[in-house]
Amino acid sequence: MASKPETAFDHEQFDTIYPEGVERHYWNRCRNQVIAEHLRRIRAEGPLLEVGCGKGLVVHALRNAGFAITGVELAAVRPILEAAPYVRTATDARQLEVAQRNEVRTILLLDVIEHLEDPVAFLAELRSHFPALRHLLLTVPARQELFSNYDEFNGHFRRYDPALLREHTTLPGDRYLGSTYFFHALYPAARLQLKFRGARTVGFSVPTLGPATWLHALLGRVFFWEHRLLPASWKGTSLIGAVHVGGDAP
């Protein structure tokens, strides 16, 4: 495991993880659907804010799905064109205008807290800047046994299981709304790849327009329905969880 990963992506990491057209990849297609489904399931209130939104891929997808969401990204990256009006880059979420912070009801942290050496302290401090906050929704890479060169390249401190995600995200007075694995079929594939190759592929291969994109659209739906139909406790390469912040959950 890397000892001191950086918490903000550099340009090489962004170009590798977010190449142009990566939104067509099945992984992002499925993940966006899983996130939207969980927001509806927990009855997440708006306005929503994605903290650590990268180039705005999820912001764009969720706005298309009807969510009132904006994004903020610490790194100085260029957002995708469709998300640009709704995303602020080179900006710390805690330094957004007071009026905006006072309105946010739901914060999304999507594959963010694994980059933090002390996520508990970060979340407690972040929450103090959003007084109207009611929900947190998080995705994280799952299963520490899958920790590899992929995680080191991306500056991960750890991978998660349900117990650790709950421990890192829930404060006294909160109600944890549960978690579920997804990308179940990728778990044995990743285990086998590590066993026989000792390393994982870093980055995404962007599907070209045409048949490859259609195939990725189909695969995205297959992985989404796999997530819906298989037990939440079955291991996967990703984990999604939610917290109701303070008071009684609806």
Backbone as CSV, one residue per row, in Angstrom:
resi,resn,N_x,N_y,N_z,CA_x,CA_y,CA_z,C_x,C_y,C_z
1,MET,0.847,-1.187,0.000,0.000,0.000,0.000,0.882,1.235,0.000
2,ALA,0.494,2.229,-0.774,1.250,3.471,-0.798,1.167,4.147,0.551
3,SER,2.283,4.718,0.991,2.322,5.291,2.326,1.762,6.699,2.383
4,LYS,2.013,7.522,1.370,1.580,8.915,1.416,1.019,9.351,0.063
5,PRO,-0.149,8.827,-0.320,-0.715,9.268,-1.580,-1.090,10.740,-1.523
6,GLU,-1.122,11.375,-2.690,-1.610,12.748,-2.769,-3.131,12.717,-2.780
7,THR,-3.760,13.739,-2.179,-5.212,13.748,-2.086,-5.872,14.388,-3.289
8,ALA,-5.149,15.138,-4.103,-5.712,15.738,-5.311,-5.049,15.118,-6.531
9,PHE,-5.852,14.837,-7.577,-5.322,14.258,-8.800,-4.433,15.263,-9.521
10,ASP,-3.372,14.741,-10.164,-2.600,15.587,-11.056,-3.121,15.380,-12.478
11,HIS,-2.534,16.094,-13.448,-3.051,16.042,-14.816,-2.894,14.655,-15.425
12,GLU,-1.811,13.945,-15.090,-1.624,12.592,-15.629,-2.740,11.675,-15.159
13,GLN,-3.079,11.758,-13.876,-4.145,10.917,-13.345,-5.481,11.261,-13.983
14,PHE,-5.796,12.540,-14.119,-7.054,12.936,-14.745,-7.114,12.462,-16.189
15,ASP,-6.035,12.614,-16.932,-6.038,12.194,-18.331,-6.184,10.685,-18.462
16,THR,-5.657,9.942,-17.480,-5.747,8.486,-17.521,-7.127,7.994,-17.123
17,ILE,-7.692,8.575,-16.064,-8.975,8.126,-15.542,-10.151,8.750,-16.281
18,TYR,-9.960,9.974,-16.795,-11.052,10.680,-17.469,-10.675,11.079,-18.896
19,PRO,-10.277,10.134,-19.743,-10.003,10.504,-21.129,-11.293,10.941,-21.826
20,GLU,-11.160,11.682,-22.885,-12.333,12.155,-23.619,-13.178,10.971,-24.081
21,GLY,-14.474,11.024,-23.805,-15.384,9.952,-24.185,-15.560,8.873,-23.141
22,VAL,-14.927,9.028,-21.955,-14.994,7.982,-20.930,-16.411,7.786,-20.410
23,GLU,-17.274,8.788,-20.601,-18.664,8.627,-20.157,-19.382,7.521,-20.920
24,ARG,-18.835,7.094,-22.056,-19.448,6.002,-22.822,-19.056,4.632,-22.287
25,HIS,-18.088,4.560,-21.399,-17.612,3.284,-20.859,-18.677,2.664,-19.957
26,TYR,-18.786,1.334,-20.006,-19.828,0.661,-19.223,-19.715,0.950,-17.730
27,TRP,-18.479,1.113,-17.228,-18.295,1.345,-15.786,-18.987,2.629,-15.357
28,ASN,-18.793,3.693,-16.124,-19.435,4.961,-15.787,-20.933,4.920,-16.030
29,ARG,-21.366,4.247,-17.084,-22.802,4.135,-17.344,-23.511,3.443,-16.179
30,CYS,-22.970,2.336,-15.726,-23.577,1.602,-14.618,-23.515,2.416,-13.335
31,ARG,-22.362,2.957,-13.026,-22.188,3.709,-11.781,-23.170,4.878,-11.697
32,ASN,-23.359,5.592,-12.801,-24.307,6.704,-12.795,-25.725,6.232,-12.480
33,GLN,-26.107,5.081,-13.023,-27.443,4.547,-12.757,-27.585,4.103,-11.303
34,VAL,-26.548,3.485,-10.768,-26.579,3.057,-9.365,-26.713,4.267,-8.446
35,ILE,-25.964,5.320,-8.727,-26.025,6.532,-7.905,-27.418,7.142,-7.956
36,ALA,-27.979,7.267,-9.152,-29.319,7.851,-9.285,-30.353,7.021,-8.542
37,GLU,-30.254,5.702,-8.653,-31.205,4.837,-7.956,-31.118,5.029,-6.447
38,HIS,-29.914,5.130,-5.914,-29.767,5.270,-4.460,-30.218,6.644,-3.979
39,LEU,-30.007,7.668,-4.766,-30.524,8.984,-4.392,-32.040,8.948,-4.263
40,ARG,-32.686,8.265,-5.182,-34.149,8.155,-5.108,-34.568,7.286,-3.929
41,ARG,-33.832,6.222,-3.688,-34.209,5.305,-2.613,-34.136,5.980,-1.253
42,ILE,-33.131,6.811,-1.022,-33.008,7.472,0.278,-33.787,8.788,0.329
43,ARG,-34.459,9.105,-0.775,-35.237,10.349,-0.873,-34.357,11.562,-0.585
44,ALA,-33.249,11.584,-1.263,-32.289,12.675,-1.070,-32.922,14.006,-1.459
45,GLU,-32.742,14.982,-0.610,-33.303,16.305,-0.840,-32.309,17.181,-1.595
46,GLY,-32.825,18.082,-2.414,-31.992,19.044,-3.106,-32.036,20.400,-2.440
47,PRO,-31.103,21.247,-2.815,-30.061,21.081,-3.829,-28.992,20.063,-3.407
48,LEU,-28.413,19.409,-4.421,-27.342,18.447,-4.213,-26.018,19.058,-4.663
49,LEU,-24.948,18.653,-4.005,-23.604,19.105,-4.364,-22.680,17.902,-4.413
50,GLU,-22.005,17.713,-5.552,-20.967,16.684,-5.629,-19.626,17.329,-5.311
51,VAL,-19.005,16.875,-4.239,-17.700,17.377,-3.815,-16.627,16.446,-4.372
52,GLY,-15.675,17.008,-5.116,-14.687,16.189,-5.802,-15.266,15.635,-7.087
53,CYS,-15.874,16.514,-7.891,-16.666,16.068,-9.048,-15.837,15.815,-10.297
54,GLY,-14.509,16.044,-10.227,-13.700,15.819,-11.414,-14.131,16.719,-12.558
55,LYS,-14.335,16.126,-13.724,-14.729,16.885,-14.908,-16.237,17.063,-15.037
56,GLY,-16.990,16.547,-14.059,-18.432,16.768,-14.062,-19.252,15.703,-14.757
57,LEU,-18.688,14.508,-14.949,-19.421,13.447,-15.638,-20.703,13.074,-14.902
58,VAL,-20.611,12.916,-13.589,-21.787,12.508,-12.816,-22.777,13.660,-12.709
59,VAL,-22.279,14.874,-12.541,-23.173,16.039,-12.499,-24.018,16.088,-13.766
60,HIS,-23.388,15.912,-14.906,-24.113,15.933,-16.181,-25.152,14.814,-16.241
61,ALA,-24.748,13.601,-15.861,-25.673,12.465,-15.919,-26.857,12.655,-14.979
62,LEU,-26.598,13.139,-13.767,-27.684,13.300,-12.800,-28.599,14.459,-13.163
63,ARG,-28.073,15.514,-13.747,-28.947,16.591,-14.217,-29.859,16.084,-15.324
64,ASN,-29.335,15.238,-16.201,-30.173,14.636,-17.238,-31.243,13.733,-16.645
65,ALA,-30.961,13.185,-15.446,-31.927,12.316,-14.770,-32.898,13.105,-13.893
66,GLY,-32.787,14.423,-13.887,-33.754,15.246,-13.186,-33.341,15.769,-11.831
67,PHE,-32.083,15.591,-11.447,-31.621,16.044,-10.134,-31.067,17.469,-10.213
68,ALA,-31.353,18.251,-9.179,-30.829,19.621,-9.079,-29.469,19.562,-8.406
69,ILE,-28.436,19.349,-9.194,-27.099,19.111,-8.655,-26.078,20.016,-9.326
70,THR,-25.118,20.463,-8.527,-23.937,21.155,-9.023,-22.713,20.423,-8.488
71,GLY,-21.535,20.811,-8.969,-20.317,20.138,-8.535,-19.201,21.109,-8.246
72,VAL,-18.276,20.669,-7.403,-17.094,21.461,-7.081,-15.889,20.530,-7.062
73,GLU,-14.779,20.990,-7.624,-13.572,20.178,-7.757,-12.361,20.998,-7.328
74,LEU,-11.539,20.410,-6.463,-10.363,21.103,-5.947,-9.288,21.296,-7.012
75,ALA,-9.138,20.317,-7.900,-8.093,20.397,-8.924,-8.489,21.383,-10.029
76,ALA,-7.478,21.949,-10.669,-7.707,22.907,-11.757,-7.825,22.150,-13.078
77,VAL,-8.984,21.519,-13.281,-9.223,20.754,-14.499,-10.341,21.414,-15.294
78,ARG,-10.411,21.089,-16.564,-11.453,21.639,-17.422,-12.645,20.687,-17.428
79,PRO,-13.826,21.140,-16.999,-14.993,20.256,-17.001,-15.447,19.950,-18.423
80,ILE,-16.184,18.855,-18.573,-16.760,18.560,-19.876,-17.738,19.678,-20.232
81,LEU,-17.917,19.902,-21.514,-18.697,21.045,-21.992,-20.107,21.052,-21.414
82,GLU,-20.752,19.876,-21.377,-22.145,19.818,-20.941,-22.314,20.167,-19.467
83,ALA,-21.275,19.940,-18.673,-21.366,20.188,-17.230,-20.797,21.536,-16.824
84,ALA,-20.109,22.203,-17.731,-19.367,23.418,-17.379,-20.198,24.477,-16.650
85,PRO,-21.468,24.715,-17.022,-22.232,25.748,-16.304,-22.544,25.386,-14.855
86,TYR,-22.384,24.115,-14.499,-22.817,23.641,-13.183,-21.657,23.174,-12.302
87,VAL,-20.428,23.357,-12.774,-19.251,22.845,-12.070,-18.256,23.981,-11.840
88,ARG,-17.702,24.017,-10.632,-16.620,24.954,-10.324,-15.368,24.150,-10.003
89,THR,-14.288,24.422,-10.716,-13.028,23.732,-10.478,-12.047,24.681,-9.795
90,ALA,-10.922,24.106,-9.341,-9.917,24.868,-8.583,-10.568,25.573,-7.398
91,THR,-11.525,24.891,-6.766,-12.301,25.488,-5.677,-12.483,24.476,-4.558
92,ASP,-12.257,24.908,-3.327,-12.518,24.105,-2.141,-13.995,24.243,-1.785
93,ALA,-14.684,23.139,-1.587,-16.116,23.181,-1.277,-16.405,24.024,-0.048
94,ARG,-15.477,24.035,0.879,-15.686,24.786,2.120,-15.581,26.289,1.914
95,GLN,-15.120,26.696,0.733,-14.976,28.118,0.432,-16.005,28.620,-0.571
96,LEU,-17.015,27.792,-0.858,-18.122,28.271,-1.676,-18.846,29.400,-0.946
97,GLU,-19.618,30.164,-1.688,-20.358,31.257,-1.081,-21.265,30.736,0.026
98,VAL,-21.382,31.518,1.089,-22.190,31.117,2.241,-23.619,30.808,1.821
99,ALA,-24.188,31.615,0.950,-25.575,31.405,0.529,-25.752,30.038,-0.125
100,GLN,-24.786,29.622,-0.956,-24.881,28.313,-1.591,-24.712,27.199,-0.572
101,ARG,-23.730,27.333,0.313,-23.501,26.287,1.311,-24.703,26.128,2.239
102,ASN,-25.383,27.212,2.527,-26.536,27.150,3.430,-27.746,26.461,2.812
103,GLU,-27.739,26.279,1.494,-28.869,25.651,0.813,-28.675,24.159,0.572
104,VAL,-27.434,23.694,0.556,-27.152,22.304,0.173,-27.751,21.338,1.187
105,ARG,-28.534,20.380,0.674,-29.180,19.386,1.532,-28.549,17.999,1.404
106,THR,-27.910,17.749,0.278,-27.288,16.441,0.042,-25.911,16.644,-0.575
107,ILE,-24.911,15.987,-0.002,-23.557,16.005,-0.555,-23.213,14.612,-1.063
108,LEU,-22.656,14.558,-2.264,-22.158,13.325,-2.850,-20.638,13.355,-2.829
109,LEU,-20.049,12.283,-2.343,-18.598,12.084,-2.358,-18.355,10.759,-3.070
110,LEU,-18.064,10.838,-4.347,-18.034,9.665,-5.206,-16.592,9.288,-5.518
111,ASP,-16.148,8.213,-4.879,-14.756,7.765,-4.989,-13.812,8.906,-4.610
112,VAL,-14.039,9.426,-3.409,-13.264,10.549,-2.879,-12.537,10.180,-1.591
113,ILE,-13.242,9.611,-0.603,-12.653,9.509,0.737,-11.520,8.490,0.825
114,GLU,-11.409,7.605,-0.161,-10.270,6.683,-0.152,-8.956,7.416,-0.404
115,HIS,-9.032,8.643,-0.917,-7.845,9.463,-1.164,-7.381,10.217,0.076
116,LEU,-8.146,10.138,1.165,-7.876,10.950,2.349,-7.250,10.113,3.450
117,GLU,-6.179,10.620,4.030,-5.533,9.904,5.129,-6.437,9.845,6.354
118,ASP,-7.199,10.908,6.607,-8.110,10.959,7.755,-9.495,11.383,7.282
119,PRO,-10.260,10.466,6.694,-11.580,10.835,6.178,-12.564,11.243,7.261
120,VAL,-12.419,10.708,8.462,-13.337,11.051,9.553,-13.226,12.534,9.884
121,ALA,-12.002,13.023,10.051,-11.797,14.439,10.350,-12.257,15.315,9.191
122,PHE,-11.969,14.890,7.966,-12.384,15.668,6.803,-13.897,15.801,6.742
123,LEU,-14.616,14.687,6.918,-16.072,14.729,6.819,-16.687,15.567,7.930
124,ALA,-16.157,15.444,9.128,-16.685,16.251,10.235,-16.495,17.734,9.952
125,GLU,-15.317,18.085,9.424,-15.043,19.492,9.136,-15.871,19.980,7.951
126,LEU,-16.006,19.140,6.919,-16.818,19.506,5.756,-18.262,19.768,6.161
127,ARG,-18.807,18.875,6.976,-20.201,18.999,7.381,-20.457,20.291,8.148
128,SER,-19.461,20.778,8.870,-19.648,21.998,9.658,-19.883,23.225,8.784
129,HIS,-19.557,23.127,7.490,-19.738,24.253,6.572,-21.070,24.191,5.828
130,PHE,-21.859,23.146,6.066,-23.126,22.972,5.359,-24.230,22.731,6.380
131,PRO,-24.752,23.788,6.986,-25.674,23.642,8.116,-27.011,22.998,7.774
132,ALA,-27.418,23.029,6.509,-28.699,22.433,6.120,-28.558,20.989,5.655
133,LEU,-27.351,20.426,5.741,-27.085,19.094,5.202,-27.933,18.028,5.877
134,ARG,-28.556,17.161,5.053,-29.378,16.070,5.564,-28.916,14.697,5.099
135,HIS,-28.274,14.614,3.951,-27.838,13.313,3.443,-26.415,13.383,2.909
136,LEU,-25.684,12.290,3.131,-24.412,12.034,2.468,-24.566,10.768,1.643
137,LEU,-24.114,10.804,0.402,-24.070,9.610,-0.434,-22.639,9.435,-0.899
138,LEU,-22.114,8.220,-0.713,-20.705,7.971,-1.028,-20.550,6.702,-1.841
139,THR,-19.611,6.727,-2.784,-19.116,5.504,-3.400,-17.630,5.404,-3.107
140,VAL,-17.152,4.166,-2.998,-15.741,3.910,-2.697,-15.312,2.624,-3.387
141,PRO,-14.015,2.475,-3.684,-13.514,1.183,-4.144,-13.601,0.174,-3.006
142,ALA,-13.950,-1.056,-3.336,-14.244,-2.053,-2.307,-13.195,-3.159,-2.248
143,ARG,-13.074,-3.719,-1.041,-12.324,-4.930,-0.743,-10.809,-4.697,-0.757
144,GLN,-10.251,-4.659,0.451,-8.824,-4.392,0.616,-7.959,-5.456,-0.055
145,GLU,-8.478,-6.674,-0.198,-7.691,-7.715,-0.857,-7.450,-7.403,-2.335
146,LEU,-8.173,-6.418,-2.874,-7.969,-6.006,-4.258,-6.996,-4.834,-4.382
147,PHE,-6.457,-4.362,-3.257,-5.538,-3.219,-3.312,-4.338,-3.582,-4.188
148,SER,-4.004,-2.680,-5.129,-2.999,-3.020,-6.136,-2.331,-1.767,-6.679
149,ASN,-1.574,-1.950,-7.746,-0.950,-0.828,-8.452,-1.981,0.189,-8.921
150,TYR,-3.192,-0.266,-9.213,-4.271,0.639,-9.625,-4.562,1.652,-8.523
151,ASP,-4.645,1.173,-7.288,-4.905,2.064,-6.154,-3.722,2.980,-5.891
152,GLU,-2.522,2.452,-6.017,-1.333,3.280,-5.804,-1.262,4.407,-6.827
153,PHE,-1.552,4.103,-8.086,-1.541,5.129,-9.127,-2.554,6.226,-8.824
154,ASN,-3.706,5.832,-8.292,-4.779,6.785,-8.028,-4.697,7.435,-6.650
155,GLY,-3.661,7.129,-5.892,-3.476,7.788,-4.609,-4.437,7.330,-3.532
156,HIS,-4.812,6.049,-3.553,-5.729,5.523,-2.541,-4.969,5.127,-1.276
157,PHE,-5.538,5.433,-0.132,-5.010,4.942,1.136,-5.560,3.564,1.475
158,ARG,-6.731,3.233,0.951,-7.408,1.995,1.358,-8.535,1.676,0.381
159,ARG,-9.027,0.441,0.469,-10.296,0.052,-0.124,-11.234,-0.320,1.029
160,TYR,-12.528,-0.316,0.764,-13.510,-0.368,1.846,-14.312,-1.661,1.868
161,ASP,-14.801,-1.987,3.074,-15.886,-2.949,3.251,-17.019,-2.196,3.951
162,PRO,-18.209,-2.801,4.083,-19.337,-2.064,4.668,-19.076,-1.535,6.072
163,ALA,-18.414,-2.319,6.922,-18.174,-1.878,8.298,-17.271,-0.653,8.340
164,LEU,-16.224,-0.641,7.522,-15.300,0.493,7.527,-15.965,1.739,6.952
165,LEU,-16.796,1.570,5.929,-17.493,2.723,5.368,-18.409,3.351,6.410
166,ARG,-19.118,2.519,7.147,-19.977,3.056,8.204,-19.149,3.774,9.275
167,GLU,-18.049,3.170,9.670,-17.194,3.758,10.709,-16.661,5.130,10.294
168,HIS,-16.311,5.276,9.035,-15.679,6.507,8.564,-16.672,7.620,8.236
169,THR,-17.963,7.300,8.146,-18.917,8.302,7.651,-19.998,8.691,8.640
170,THR,-20.141,7.969,9.737,-21.270,8.180,10.642,-20.804,8.787,11.954
171,LEU,-21.431,9.888,12.340,-21.150,10.560,13.602,-22.294,10.321,14.580
172,PRO,-22.069,10.526,15.883,-23.162,10.397,16.851,-24.349,11.277,16.451
173,GLY,-25.535,10.697,16.505,-26.735,11.411,16.101,-27.156,11.149,14.672
174,ASP,-26.260,10.553,13.865,-26.603,10.202,12.494,-27.345,8.875,12.448
175,ARG,-27.947,8.617,11.316,-28.489,7.283,11.049,-27.860,6.767,9.762
176,TYR,-27.190,5.632,9.871,-26.576,5.026,8.692,-27.658,4.302,7.909
177,LEU,-27.765,4.594,6.620,-28.841,4.058,5.791,-28.441,2.803,5.029
178,GLY,-27.257,2.276,5.327,-26.853,1.018,4.726,-25.946,1.198,3.522
179,SER,-25.419,0.081,3.056,-24.520,0.085,1.902,-24.737,-1.180,1.096
180,THR,-24.280,-1.148,-0.132,-24.375,-2.310,-1.002,-23.185,-2.334,-1.954
181,TYR,-22.683,-3.528,-2.208,-21.654,-3.690,-3.229,-22.286,-3.582,-4.615
182,PHE,-21.471,-3.196,-5.594,-21.877,-3.340,-6.990,-20.646,-3.684,-7.820
183,PHE,-20.849,-3.960,-9.087,-19.842,-4.577,-9.951,-19.403,-5.918,-9.358
184,HIS,-20.407,-6.751,-9.076,-20.137,-8.059,-8.465,-19.276,-8.945,-9.365
185,ALA,-19.601,-8.997,-10.652,-18.877,-9.902,-11.548,-17.425,-9.479,-11.751
186,LEU,-17.128,-8.201,-11.515,-15.748,-7.751,-11.671,-14.863,-8.199,-10.514
187,TYR,-15.486,-8.575,-9.388,-14.684,-8.973,-8.221,-13.852,-10.225,-8.506
188,PRO,-14.452,-11.351,-8.931,-13.599,-12.520,-9.208,-12.622,-12.267,-10.344
189,ALA,-13.024,-11.451,-11.311,-12.106,-11.140,-12.412,-10.881,-10.388,-11.898
190,ALA,-11.100,-9.438,-10.979,-9.978,-8.685,-10.411,-9.090,-9.578,-9.555
191,ARG,-9.705,-10.492,-8.792,-8.909,-11.412,-7.972,-8.011,-12.280,-8.847
192,LEU,-8.577,-12.789,-9.932,-7.799,-13.641,-10.827,-6.685,-12.852,-11.516
193,GLN,-6.994,-11.621,-11.915,-5.975,-10.802,-12.560,-4.802,-10.540,-11.627
194,LEU,-5.105,-10.253,-10.364,-4.029,-10.019,-9.395,-3.238,-11.293,-9.121
195,LYS,-3.940,-12.414,-9.081,-3.267,-13.680,-8.783,-2.291,-14.066,-9.886
196,PHE,-2.708,-13.909,-11.139,-1.893,-14.424,-12.235,-0.995,-13.364,-12.878
197,ARG,-1.383,-12.090,-12.777,-0.574,-11.032,-13.376,0.122,-10.169,-12.333
198,GLY,-0.419,-10.155,-11.126,0.166,-9.355,-10.063,-0.084,-7.872,-10.182
199,ALA,-0.900,-7.468,-11.147,-1.176,-6.044,-11.358,-2.484,-5.905,-12.113
200,ARG,-3.064,-4.711,-12.008,-4.286,-4.399,-12.736,-4.011,-3.346,-13.801
201,THR,-4.864,-3.315,-14.798,-4.781,-2.282,-15.819,-5.156,-0.937,-15.209
202,VAL,-4.386,0.088,-15.505,-4.648,1.439,-14.998,-5.321,2.251,-16.099
203,GLY,-6.449,2.880,-15.772,-7.128,3.739,-16.733,-8.215,3.013,-17.497
204,PHE,-8.861,3.755,-18.390,-9.980,3.253,-19.175,-9.624,3.259,-20.654
205,SER,-10.122,2.251,-21.363,-10.082,2.269,-22.817,-11.427,2.803,-23.292
206,VAL,-11.424,3.948,-23.932,-12.672,4.595,-24.329,-13.256,3.884,-25.540
207,PRO,-14.527,3.461,-25.467,-15.136,2.814,-26.631,-15.321,3.812,-27.768
208,THR,-15.001,3.384,-28.971,-15.215,4.234,-30.136,-16.706,4.335,-30.425
209,LEU,-17.083,5.368,-31.155,-18.485,5.524,-31.536,-18.886,4.390,-32.471
210,GLY,-20.123,3.934,-32.322,-20.603,2.838,-33.140,-20.805,1.579,-32.325
211,PRO,-20.500,0.395,-32.883,-20.769,-0.865,-32.183,-20.135,-0.967,-30.802
212,ALA,-18.922,-0.445,-30.625,-18.280,-0.534,-29.307,-19.072,0.242,-28.265
213,THR,-19.582,1.399,-28.633,-20.398,2.186,-27.706,-21.699,1.467,-27.392
214,TRP,-22.314,0.849,-28.395,-23.552,0.096,-28.151,-23.289,-1.056,-27.188
215,LEU,-22.152,-1.734,-27.366,-21.812,-2.836,-26.476,-21.631,-2.339,-25.047
216,HIS,-20.963,-1.220,-24.868,-20.766,-0.677,-23.524,-22.088,-0.233,-22.908
217,ALA,-22.999,0.285,-23.722,-24.324,0.641,-23.206,-25.040,-0.604,-22.696
218,LEU,-24.930,-1.704,-23.443,-25.541,-2.959,-23.017,-24.885,-3.478,-21.746
219,LEU,-23.552,-3.457,-21.700,-22.850,-3.925,-20.504,-23.204,-3.079,-19.285
220,GLY,-23.347,-1.785,-19.476,-23.744,-0.920,-18.371,-25.082,-1.333,-17.792
221,ARG,-26.028,-1.670,-18.669,-27.340,-2.119,-18.195,-27.237,-3.475,-17.505
222,VAL,-26.417,-4.365,-18.040,-26.251,-5.689,-17.431,-25.690,-5.550,-16.018
223,PHE,-24.658,-4.748,-15.852,-24.081,-4.563,-14.515,-25.052,-3.854,-13.574
224,PHE,-25.875,-2.945,-14.102,-26.871,-2.288,-13.259,-27.905,-3.299,-12.771
225,TRP,-28.386,-4.159,-13.654,-29.379,-5.152,-13.233,-28.753,-6.217,-12.346
226,GLU,-27.480,-6.519,-12.561,-26.770,-7.398,-11.637,-26.804,-6.808,-10.232
227,HIS,-26.543,-5.506,-10.143,-26.588,-4.806,-8.853,-27.977,-4.876,-8.231
228,ARG,-29.003,-4.732,-9.039,-30.367,-4.722,-8.510,-30.821,-6.107,-8.073
229,LEU,-30.353,-7.137,-8.740,-30.888,-8.475,-8.510,-30.080,-9.298,-7.511
230,LEU,-28.782,-9.067,-7.415,-27.959,-9.876,-6.520,-27.974,-9.303,-5.107
231,PRO,-27.738,-10.139,-4.103,-27.719,-9.647,-2.716,-26.682,-8.547,-2.517
232,ALA,-27.046,-7.554,-1.708,-26.161,-6.411,-1.456,-24.847,-6.829,-0.826
233,SER,-24.864,-7.955,-0.097,-23.669,-8.398,0.625,-22.685,-9.160,-0.259
234,TRP,-23.098,-9.536,-1.472,-22.171,-10.226,-2.363,-21.058,-9.262,-2.773
235,LYS,-19.835,-9.737,-2.670,-18.690,-8.857,-2.897,-18.676,-8.297,-4.320
236,GLY,-18.242,-7.043,-4.401,-18.051,-6.374,-5.680,-16.817,-5.500,-5.594
237,THR,-16.482,-4.844,-6.691,-15.299,-3.989,-6.690,-15.607,-2.568,-6.238
238,SER,-16.893,-2.237,-6.091,-17.298,-0.920,-5.604,-18.354,-1.071,-4.529
239,LEU,-18.505,-0.012,-3.732,-19.451,-0.001,-2.617,-20.120,1.365,-2.594
240,ILE,-21.434,1.384,-2.347,-22.168,2.637,-2.218,-22.911,2.627,-0.896
241,GLY,-22.886,3.749,-0.192,-23.554,3.846,1.100,-24.084,5.247,1.320
242,ALA,-24.983,5.384,2.305,-25.612,6.677,2.569,-25.800,6.882,4.061
243,VAL,-25.812,8.150,4.446,-25.975,8.560,5.839,-27.044,9.638,5.901
244,HIS,-27.975,9.499,6.862,-28.868,10.608,7.182,-28.217,11.399,8.303
245,VAL,-27.975,12.662,8.049,-27.186,13.495,8.958,-28.074,14.072,10.051
246,GLY,-27.877,13.582,11.289,-28.583,14.129,12.443,-30.074,13.841,12.419
247,GLY,-30.683,13.739,13.584,-32.122,13.550,13.676,-32.561,12.191,13.196
248,ASP,-33.866,12.048,13.024,-34.452,10.791,12.588,-34.521,10.756,11.075
249,ALA,-34.111,9.633,10.518,-34.201,9.474,9.073,-35.648,9.346,8.664
250,PRO,-35.994,9.831,7.461,-37.365,9.705,6.995,-37.707,8.262,6.689
